[in-house]
Amino acid sequence: MSERFYEPAKGHGLPHNPFKAIVAPRPIGWISTRSASGAINLAPYSFFNAVADNPPVVMFSSTGRKDSVTFAEETGEFVCNYVGEAQRDAMHQSSFAYPRGVSEFSDAGLEEAQCRIVKPPRVAGAPAALECAVTVIMPVKDRGGADTDNWLVFGEVVGVHLSEAALTDGYFDLAKAKPVARLGYLDYGSGFTITAIARPNGPRKA
Ligand SMILES: Cc1cc2nc3c(=O)[nH]c(=O)nc-3n(C[C@H](O)[C@H](O)[C@H](O)COP(=O)(O)O)c2cc1C
């Protein structure tokens, strides 16, 4: 079967870099932070995921040291807001590179809701929000062990908000929360088929 192969350091040879389309769909961490002087920031990060569940820990990665990293470092806190279909356009607007001090909340027409444990506000009306305490901030290394200008911010989830509207019989219902995922290029995904599969049991296969 014919295939293509490329080494990223030497170029992909395609009209557009396929890397992010290959590692897709990715959840979007919509990160709100507060600086030491009280400035509020909100921006989406699709280099985002949960990395542990006991304790629950999430991580986002910033290409360059953006305000979200600086603010999270200054105060040791961030909030990861959930992006449902209803939040998609405001999330996208909030990725605009505003000057520091301009709150993306107001420009994207969003209402702030107070958190319980951390100081940054969360996005009112979002299906969920994770209040996080920063555990580690570190640069991504390259294969030679050198620091790159990509910054990993890990945070332990210390509080979880769930919208009642996203719950069904005590389950967080993705059919109601309608998550928006980041794909490659300019693409986003939403609406997918959910299939419950029982855990495998019986004799272990060789
Ligand atoms: C859906 C989406 C996902 C994004 N993911 C990332 C990401 O993972 N890392 C990153 O550095 N920038 C990402 N960006 C760009 C940032 O949101 C953008 O640079 C923003 O202005 C950063 O804001 P800040 O400097 O206030 O933190 C993303 C943008 C969009 C629209």
The ligand as an SDF file (V2000), in Angstrom:
LIG
                    3D

 31 33  0  0  0  0  0  0  0  0999 V2000
   -9.6280   26.2780   19.6990 C   0  0  0  0  0  0  0  0  0  0  0  0
   -8.3030   26.9240   20.0000 C   0  0  0  0  0  0  0  0  0  0  0  0
   -7.3260   26.1880   20.6240 C   0  0  0  0  0  0  0  0  0  0  0  0
   -6.0850   26.7630   20.9430 C   0  0  0  0  0  0  0  0  0  0  0  0
   -5.1430   26.0140   21.5520 N   0  0  0  0  0  0  0  0  0  0  0  0
   -3.9590   26.5670   21.8960 C   0  0  0  0  0  0  0  0  0  0  0  0
   -2.9680   25.7880   22.5760 C   0  0  0  0  0  0  0  0  0  0  0  0
   -3.1630   24.6100   22.8880 O   0  0  0  0  0  0  0  0  0  0  0  0
   -1.7960   26.3970   22.9100 N   0  0  0  0  0  0  0  0  0  0  0  0
   -1.5690   27.7090   22.6060 C   0  0  0  0  0  0  0  0  0  0  0  0
   -0.4940   28.2150   22.9380 O   0  0  0  0  0  0  0  0  0  0  0  0
   -2.4920   28.4740   21.9660 N   0  0  0  0  0  0  0  0  0  0  0  0
   -3.6740   27.9290   21.6130 C   0  0  0  0  0  0  0  0  0  0  0  0
   -4.6230   28.6940   20.9700 N   0  0  0  0  0  0  0  0  0  0  0  0
   -4.3570   30.1190   20.7630 C   0  0  0  0  0  0  0  0  0  0  0  0
   -4.6160   30.9200   22.0450 C   0  0  0  0  0  0  0  0  0  0  0  0
   -5.9540   30.7680   22.4820 O   0  0  0  0  0  0  0  0  0  0  0  0
   -4.3570   32.4210   21.7590 C   0  0  0  0  0  0  0  0  0  0  0  0
   -2.9900   32.5750   21.4370 O   0  0  0  0  0  0  0  0  0  0  0  0
   -4.7300   33.3190   22.9080 C   0  0  0  0  0  0  0  0  0  0  0  0
   -4.6570   34.6740   22.4890 O   0  0  0  0  0  0  0  0  0  0  0  0
   -3.8250   33.1310   24.0970 C   0  0  0  0  0  0  0  0  0  0  0  0
   -4.2850   33.9660   25.1030 O   0  0  0  0  0  0  0  0  0  0  0  0
   -3.4440   34.4080   26.3750 P   0  0  0  0  0  0  0  0  0  0  0  0
   -2.1400   35.0400   25.8750 O   0  0  0  0  0  0  0  0  0  0  0  0
   -4.3530   35.3930   26.9810 O   0  0  0  0  0  0  0  0  0  0  0  0
   -3.2010   33.1960   27.2270 O   0  0  0  0  0  0  0  0  0  0  0  0
   -5.8460   28.1270   20.6130 C   0  0  0  0  0  0  0  0  0  0  0  0
   -6.8430   28.8700   19.9510 C   0  0  0  0  0  0  0  0  0  0  0  0
   -8.0470   28.2740   19.6420 C   0  0  0  0  0  0  0  0  0  0  0  0
   -9.1200   29.0820   18.9500 C   0  0  0  0  0  0  0  0  0  0  0  0
  1  2  1  0
  2  3  1  0
  2 30  2  0
  3  4  2  0
  4  5  1  0
  4 28  1  0
  5  6  2  0
  6  7  1  0
  6 13  1  0
  7  8  2  0
  7  9  1  0
  9 10  1  0
 10 11  2  0
 10 12  1  0
 12 13  2  0
 13 14  1  0
 14 15  1  0
 14 28  1  0
 15 16  1  0
 16 17  1  0
 16 18  1  0
 18 19  1  0
 18 20  1  0
 20 21  1  0
 20 22  1  0
 22 23  1  0
 23 24  1  0
 24 25  2  0
 24 26  1  0
 24 27  1  0
 28 29  2  0
 29 30  1  0
 30 31  1  0
M  END
$$$$
